[in-house]
């Protein structure tokens, strides 16, 4: 009977619009929830199969609620370096434990990126879930696997101690005066003899400057560069020695803490002549623990220092790079020295770049890569199942995940100190609220009217 089908249509309208109201209510309630994805309601008619001459029978309506997961929210500034957002496609990988004990432990995906370090140093979001990332190996490399969750680990900042960095590069920028008067000591100068060299102090250098370097333990060491104008045109005698001399042990040919001797030569234009320059440009310190005999011109850190081996590249100039040593007819002057490495420093915070690399910062200026945050992408992100805490889990509709470095393989980049707002538009929700209320009221009117018609039919029988 058509009146019965009208009653069913009205009831289905009440149910469908009730479901729509629930979705709208959630949207409005979560308008300020970080990373929240709007629930959208779609309506579908339920037509009955009938012949052309049949009386019409109402089928009613059904509703389906889907989350608009693939639609991003507005990115706004955060208050912490660990406030993170994904600019583009993809999700953070989060889990409810800092360590996985089984391959069946649940894994979730989220856009809620307000992470803070807990009491144990793990980064966790507002729902208490742990952020996972690829660890950086000791050699600075990152082993990435697009489908292996076991290659990830919970990002922990408490395991980061202090850091020191030994010097590996020294650059000297200076000018030596071309018209420098040749010293009387030059005639008897011999680098390997204490009585006639600059390292011992017996010969006064025409130019001398000290350079501070750092050993493997972050200790500051002093290397002194001494130069004496040679009687040979455009050449200078050069010595590098460590102060105090007791910091090093040297082999034959080196005395008084010397670690290198030789000639620094220039061409007629005052530029460094690398062909005739014999001062070594690589300084190889053997470790304090070295027990072997030192060969000629070899040197090591003194045995009592307990320092690791160290190689330092000494840049004095080249034809293709600016800077270095020059010989122009103006007063000798040290323009600058550039030395890498640093003394011991304490951990002072983190930074995250657009590629998801987490850098540990130390108060001595050292910055080290410690993790990279992957971005998980799906063929159909709207097919993910919603879980508590603004997270999602894999379903057959979503397809499997692919772990990418941020900005690669279709994944979005990481925006640090940024949060993704809810993708809810309040104006749209209030409009939907009004239309849903009216539709609900209209559906109730269907039931009232059908009931009256049914009552009228019953009364005709009397």
C-alpha positions as CSV (number, residue, x, y, z in Angstrom):
1,X,0.0,0.0,0.0
2,X,1.4,3.4,-0.9
3,X,0.5,5.0,2.4
4,X,2.6,2.3,4.2
5,X,5.5,3.1,1.9
6,X,5.1,6.8,2.6
7,X,5.4,6.0,6.3
8,X,8.6,4.2,5.6
9,X,9.9,7.0,3.5
10,X,9.2,9.5,6.3
11,X,10.9,7.2,8.8
12,X,14.0,6.7,6.6
13,X,14.1,10.5,6.2
14,X,14.2,10.9,9.9
15,X,17.0,8.3,10.3
16,X,19.0,9.7,7.4
17,X,18.8,13.3,8.6
18,X,19.6,12.2,12.2
19,X,22.8,10.7,10.9
20,X,23.5,13.9,9.0
21,X,22.9,15.9,12.2
22,X,25.4,13.7,14.0
23,X,28.1,14.3,11.4
24,X,27.4,18.1,11.4
25,X,27.6,18.1,15.2
26,X,31.0,16.4,15.2
27,X,32.3,18.8,12.6
28,X,31.2,21.9,14.6
29,X,32.5,20.4,17.8
30,X,35.9,19.7,16.2
31,X,36.3,23.0,14.4
32,X,39.5,23.7,16.4
33,X,40.8,20.2,16.6
34,X,44.3,19.9,15.0
35,X,44.2,17.7,11.9
36,X,40.5,16.9,12.1
37,X,38.8,15.8,8.9
38,X,35.3,16.8,8.1
39,X,32.5,14.2,8.0
40,X,30.3,14.6,5.0
41,X,26.9,13.0,4.6
42,X,25.6,11.8,1.2
43,X,22.0,10.8,0.6
44,X,20.9,8.0,-1.8
45,X,17.3,7.2,-2.9
46,X,15.9,3.7,-2.3
47,X,13.7,3.1,-5.4
48,X,11.4,0.1,-5.6
49,X,11.3,-2.0,-8.7
50,X,7.9,-1.6,-10.4
51,X,6.2,-1.9,-13.8
52,X,5.1,1.1,-15.8
53,X,1.4,0.6,-14.8
54,X,2.0,0.0,-11.1
55,X,1.0,2.4,-8.4
56,X,4.0,4.4,-7.0
57,X,5.6,3.0,-3.8
58,X,8.0,5.2,-1.9
59,X,11.4,3.6,-1.3
60,X,12.8,6.2,1.1
61,X,16.3,7.4,1.5
62,X,19.6,6.2,3.0
63,X,22.6,8.2,4.2
64,X,26.3,7.4,4.1
65,X,28.8,9.4,6.2
66,X,32.4,9.7,4.9
67,X,35.4,11.6,6.2
68,X,37.0,14.0,3.8
69,X,40.4,12.7,4.7
70,X,42.2,13.8,1.5
71,X,41.1,17.4,1.8
72,X,43.7,19.4,3.7
73,X,43.1,22.0,6.4
74,X,44.6,25.5,6.6
75,X,48.3,25.5,7.9
76,X,48.9,28.0,10.7
77,X,52.0,28.8,12.8
78,X,52.7,26.6,15.8
79,X,54.4,27.4,19.0
80,X,57.1,24.7,19.1
81,X,59.8,23.3,16.8
82,X,58.0,19.9,17.1
83,X,54.7,21.3,15.9
84,X,54.6,19.6,12.5
85,X,52.2,19.7,9.5
86,X,52.3,17.9,6.1
87,X,52.0,20.3,3.2
88,X,50.4,18.1,0.6
89,X,49.5,14.4,0.6
90,X,50.3,11.9,3.3
91,X,50.3,11.0,6.9
92,X,52.6,10.7,10.0
93,X,53.2,7.2,11.1
94,X,52.3,6.8,14.8
95,X,51.9,3.9,17.2
96,X,50.6,3.5,20.7
97,X,53.9,2.1,22.0
98,X,57.5,3.3,21.9
99,X,58.7,-0.2,21.0
100,X,57.1,-2.8,18.8
101,X,57.2,-6.4,20.2
102,X,55.4,-8.0,17.2
103,X,54.8,-7.4,13.6
104,X,51.1,-7.5,14.4
105,X,51.3,-4.5,16.7
106,X,48.9,-1.9,15.4
107,X,50.1,1.1,13.3
108,X,48.1,4.2,12.7
109,X,48.4,7.2,10.4
110,X,47.6,10.8,11.4
111,X,47.6,14.4,10.3
112,X,47.6,15.6,13.9
113,X,51.1,16.9,14.3
114,X,51.3,18.6,17.6
115,X,54.1,16.6,19.1
116,X,55.8,17.1,22.4
117,X,58.6,15.2,24.2
118,X,57.3,13.1,27.2
119,X,59.2,12.4,30.4
120,X,61.3,9.8,28.6
121,X,62.1,12.1,25.6
122,X,59.7,10.4,23.1
123,X,57.7,12.7,20.7
124,X,54.0,12.1,21.3
125,X,50.9,13.9,19.9
126,X,47.8,15.0,21.7
127,X,46.4,11.5,21.6
128,X,49.5,10.1,23.3
129,X,50.7,8.3,20.2
130,X,54.4,8.0,19.4
131,X,55.9,9.5,16.3
132,X,58.0,7.1,14.3
133,X,60.9,7.9,11.9
134,X,64.0,6.5,10.2
135,X,67.1,6.7,12.4
136,X,70.2,8.3,10.9
137,X,73.2,5.9,10.9
138,X,76.5,6.8,12.6
139,X,78.0,7.6,9.1
140,X,75.1,10.0,8.4
141,X,73.3,7.8,6.0
142,X,69.6,6.9,6.2
143,X,68.3,3.5,5.3
144,X,64.8,4.0,3.8
145,X,62.4,1.2,2.9
146,X,59.0,2.2,1.4
147,X,57.1,-0.8,2.8
148,X,59.0,-1.9,5.9
149,X,57.7,-0.5,9.2
150,X,60.4,-2.4,11.1
151,X,63.0,0.1,9.7
152,X,61.3,2.8,11.8
153,X,61.7,3.6,15.4
154,X,60.0,5.9,17.9
155,X,61.8,9.3,17.8
156,X,63.5,9.9,21.2
157,X,65.3,13.1,22.1
158,X,66.5,12.0,25.6
159,X,69.1,9.7,24.1
160,X,70.9,12.6,22.7
161,X,73.9,13.6,24.9
162,X,76.5,16.2,24.4
163,X,78.6,16.4,21.3
164,X,82.1,17.4,20.2
165,X,83.5,17.6,16.8
166,X,87.2,17.3,15.8
167,X,88.7,19.7,13.3
168,X,89.1,18.4,9.8
169,X,89.5,21.6,7.8
170,X,91.5,24.7,8.3
171,X,91.6,27.6,5.9
172,X,94.1,30.5,6.2
173,X,93.6,33.8,4.4
174,X,96.6,36.2,4.8
175,X,98.9,38.5,2.8
176,X,102.7,38.4,3.1
177,X,104.5,41.6,2.3
178,X,106.5,41.1,-0.9
179,X,109.1,43.7,0.1
180,X,109.8,42.2,3.5
181,X,113.4,42.6,4.4
182,X,115.3,39.3,4.5
183,X,116.3,38.4,8.1
184,X,120.0,37.8,8.9
185,X,118.8,34.5,10.4
186,X,117.7,33.3,7.0
187,X,121.3,32.5,6.0
188,X,121.6,29.8,8.7
189,X,118.0,28.8,9.0
190,X,117.4,25.0,9.2
191,X,114.0,23.8,10.1
192,X,115.1,20.5,11.7
193,X,117.6,22.1,14.1
194,X,116.3,23.7,17.4
195,X,119.1,26.3,17.3
196,X,118.1,27.6,13.9
197,X,114.4,27.2,13.5
198,X,111.3,29.2,14.4
199,X,109.4,26.6,16.5
200,X,112.0,26.7,19.2
201,X,112.0,30.5,19.3
202,X,115.7,30.7,18.2
203,X,114.7,32.4,14.9
204,X,112.1,35.3,14.9
205,X,109.5,34.7,12.2
206,X,108.6,37.5,9.8
207,X,105.0,36.5,10.2
208,X,103.4,34.2,12.8
209,X,99.9,33.4,13.8
210,X,98.3,30.8,16.0
211,X,95.3,28.7,15.0
212,X,93.0,26.9,17.4
213,X,91.8,23.5,16.4
214,X,89.7,20.8,18.2
215,X,90.7,17.2,18.9
216,X,88.4,14.1,19.0
217,X,87.3,14.9,22.6
218,X,86.5,18.5,21.8
219,X,89.7,19.8,23.5
220,X,91.1,23.0,22.1
221,X,94.7,22.7,20.7
222,X,96.9,25.4,19.3
223,X,98.8,25.1,16.0
224,X,101.2,28.0,15.2
225,X,102.0,29.0,11.6
226,X,105.5,30.7,11.3
227,X,106.9,32.2,8.1
228,X,110.3,33.5,7.3
229,X,111.1,35.4,4.0
230,X,113.6,33.3,1.9
231,X,116.6,34.7,0.0
232,X,115.0,32.9,-3.0
233,X,112.6,35.4,-4.6
234,X,108.9,34.8,-4.0
235,X,109.5,32.1,-1.4
236,X,109.0,31.8,2.4
237,X,110.2,29.2,4.8
238,X,107.2,27.8,6.7
239,X,106.7,25.8,9.9
240,X,103.6,24.4,11.6
241,X,104.2,23.5,15.3
242,X,101.9,22.5,18.2
243,X,102.0,24.5,21.4
244,X,102.9,23.2,23.9
245,X,105.3,20.9,22.1
246,X,104.6,18.2,24.8
247,X,101.1,17.7,23.2
248,X,102.7,15.7,20.3
249,X,105.4,13.1,19.7
250,X,107.3,13.5,16.4
251,X,109.4,11.3,14.2
252,X,112.7,12.1,12.5
253,X,113.0,15.5,10.8
254,X,110.5,17.2,13.1
255,X,111.6,18.9,16.4
256,X,110.1,21.3,19.0
257,X,106.5,20.2,18.4
258,X,106.7,20.7,14.6
259,X,104.1,18.8,12.5
260,X,105.1,20.2,9.1
261,X,107.9,22.2,7.5
262,X,108.5,23.4,3.9
263,X,108.3,26.2,1.4
264,X,105.4,28.5,0.5
265,X,106.0,29.9,-3.0
266,X,104.2,32.6,-5.0
267,X,104.2,33.5,-8.6
268,X,105.1,36.9,-10.1
269,X,101.5,38.1,-9.7
270,X,101.5,37.4,-5.9
271,X,99.3,34.3,-6.1
272,X,100.2,31.0,-4.4
273,X,102.4,28.9,-6.6
274,X,101.2,25.4,-5.8
275,X,103.9,23.7,-8.0
276,X,106.8,25.0,-5.9
277,X,105.0,25.1,-2.5
278,X,106.3,22.1,-0.4
279,X,104.5,22.8,2.9
280,X,102.1,19.8,3.4
281,X,98.4,20.6,3.0
282,X,97.3,17.5,4.9
283,X,98.2,17.0,8.6
284,X,97.7,13.4,9.7
285,X,97.9,13.0,13.5
286,X,98.2,9.5,14.7
287,X,96.3,8.4,17.7
288,X,97.7,8.7,21.2
289,X,97.4,5.0,21.5
290,X,99.8,4.4,18.6
291,X,102.6,2.2,19.8
292,X,104.4,1.8,16.6
293,X,107.7,3.5,15.7
294,X,107.2,6.9,14.0
295,X,108.6,7.3,10.6
296,X,110.3,10.4,9.2
297,X,108.0,13.4,9.4
298,X,105.3,11.4,11.2
299,X,103.7,12.7,14.4
300,X,101.1,11.6,16.9
301,X,99.2,13.0,19.9
302,X,101.2,12.5,23.1
303,X,100.4,9.1,24.7
304,X,99.0,10.7,27.9
305,X,96.3,12.6,25.9
306,X,94.1,9.6,25.0
307,X,93.1,11.2,21.7
308,X,92.0,9.6,18.5
309,X,93.7,9.9,15.1
310,X,92.9,13.0,13.2
311,X,93.4,14.3,9.7
312,X,93.3,18.0,8.9
313,X,93.1,19.5,5.4
314,X,95.0,22.8,5.3
315,X,93.8,25.2,2.6
316,X,96.4,27.8,1.7
317,X,94.9,28.8,-1.6
318,X,94.3,27.6,-5.2
319,X,93.8,29.0,-8.7
320,X,90.1,28.1,-8.6
321,X,89.1,29.3,-5.1
322,X,89.2,32.7,-3.6
323,X,91.2,33.4,-0.4
324,X,94.3,31.7,0.9
325,X,97.8,33.1,1.0
326,X,98.9,36.0,-1.2
327,X,102.1,38.0,-1.6
328,X,101.4,41.6,-2.4
329,X,103.5,44.6,-1.4
330,X,101.4,45.7,1.5
331,X,101.9,44.9,5.2
332,X,101.7,41.3,6.2
333,X,98.3,40.6,7.8
334,X,96.1,37.7,8.7
335,X,92.7,38.4,7.1
336,X,90.9,35.4,8.5
337,X,91.1,31.7,9.5
338,X,88.3,29.3,9.1
339,X,88.3,26.2,11.3
340,X,85.6,23.6,11.6
341,X,85.0,21.4,14.7
342,X,83.8,22.4,18.1
343,X,84.4,21.9,21.8
344,X,82.0,19.8,23.8
345,X,78.5,21.2,23.9
346,X,75.2,20.2,25.5
347,X,72.0,19.3,23.6
348,X,69.9,22.5,23.3
349,X,66.9,21.6,21.1
350,X,65.8,20.3,17.7
351,X,64.9,21.6,14.3
352,X,63.0,19.9,11.5
353,X,63.4,20.8,7.8
354,X,61.0,20.5,4.9
355,X,62.5,17.0,4.1
356,X,61.5,15.8,7.5
357,X,65.1,15.6,8.8
358,X,65.2,16.1,12.6
359,X,68.4,17.9,13.6
360,X,69.8,18.0,17.1
361,X,71.3,21.3,18.1
362,X,74.0,21.7,20.6
363,X,75.1,24.9,22.4
364,X,78.6,24.7,20.8
365,X,77.0,25.3,17.4
366,X,77.1,21.7,16.2
367,X,74.0,20.5,14.3
368,X,73.5,16.8,13.7
369,X,70.9,14.8,11.8
370,X,69.3,12.2,14.0
371,X,66.1,11.1,12.3
372,X,64.0,11.5,9.2
373,X,60.2,11.6,9.4
374,X,58.6,9.5,6.7
375,X,55.3,10.4,5.0
376,X,52.9,7.6,4.4
377,X,50.7,7.8,1.2
378,X,47.8,5.8,0.0
379,X,46.1,5.2,-3.3
380,X,42.7,6.1,-1.7
381,X,43.2,7.9,1.6
382,X,39.4,8.5,1.9
383,X,39.1,4.7,2.3
384,X,41.0,4.7,5.6
385,X,39.1,3.8,8.7
386,X,38.8,6.5,11.4
387,X,40.2,5.6,14.8
388,X,40.3,7.4,18.1
389,X,42.7,10.3,18.6
390,X,42.4,11.6,15.0
391,X,44.1,8.6,13.6
392,X,43.3,6.2,10.7
393,X,44.0,2.6,10.0
394,X,44.4,0.6,6.7
395,X,41.3,-1.0,5.1
396,X,40.9,-2.9,1.8
397,X,39.4,0.3,0.3
398,X,42.4,2.4,1.2
399,X,45.1,0.1,-0.2
400,X,48.4,-0.4,1.4
401,X,50.8,2.4,2.4
402,X,54.0,3.6,0.8
403,X,56.6,5.3,3.0
404,X,58.3,8.2,1.2
405,X,60.8,10.9,2.2
406,X,58.8,14.1,2.5
407,X,58.5,15.8,-0.9
408,X,59.2,12.6,-2.9
409,X,56.9,10.1,-4.6
410,X,53.8,12.3,-4.4
411,X,54.1,12.9,-0.7
412,X,53.9,16.3,0.9
413,X,56.7,18.2,2.5
414,X,57.0,18.8,6.3
415,X,56.2,22.2,7.6
416,X,58.0,22.7,10.9
417,X,56.6,25.0,13.7
418,X,53.3,24.7,11.9
419,X,49.9,22.9,12.6
420,X,47.2,21.8,10.2
421,X,43.8,23.1,11.3
422,X,40.5,21.3,10.9
423,X,39.2,21.3,7.4
424,X,35.7,22.3,8.7
425,X,34.1,25.5,7.4
426,X,31.7,26.8,10.0
427,X,29.6,28.7,7.5
428,X,29.0,25.5,5.5
429,X,28.1,23.6,8.7
430,X,25.6,26.1,9.9
431,X,23.9,26.1,6.5
432,X,23.8,22.3,6.6
433,X,22.5,22.4,10.1
434,X,19.5,24.5,9.0
435,X,18.8,22.4,5.9
436,X,19.0,19.2,7.9
437,X,16.7,20.5,10.5
438,X,14.1,21.5,7.8
439,X,14.5,18.1,6.1
440,X,14.0,16.3,9.4
441,X,10.9,18.4,10.1
442,X,9.6,17.7,6.6
443,X,10.1,14.0,7.1
444,X,8.2,14.0,10.3
445,X,5.4,15.8,8.5
446,X,5.3,12.9,6.0
447,X,4.6,10.5,8.9
448,X,2.0,12.8,10.4
449,X,0.2,13.2,7.1
450,X,0.3,9.5,6.2
451,X,-0.9,8.6,9.7
452,X,-3.9,11.0,9.2
453,X,-4.6,9.4,5.8
454,X,-4.4,5.9,7.3
455,X,-6.8,7.0,10.0
456,X,-9.2,8.4,7.4
457,X,-9.1,5.1,5.5
458,X,-9.9,3.2,8.7
459,X,-12.8,5.5,9.6
460,X,-14.4,4.9,6.1
461,X,-14.7,1.3,7.0
462,X,-16.9,2.2,9.9
